[in-house]
């Protein structure tokens, strides 16, 4: 599938910079970012997990 995405000048420049630093094409960097996106935890889940860990920190320390 081929998708066209509009980027601001700043976004395009950052993409080119990262690609240049890595020695790959900007398209490859964008493709890697899109492929990685679904593996990132949801922000709400991340906040909830951090809250539970902090709230129960003492309990987990004692159980360890």
VENNOR-V667268 format. One line per field, one symbol per residue. burial: # if it has 24 or more other ideal C-beta (glycine too) atoms within 12 Angstrom, else .. A space follows every 50 residues. Layout:
burial = ???
This chain:
burial = ..............#..........#..##.................... ..............
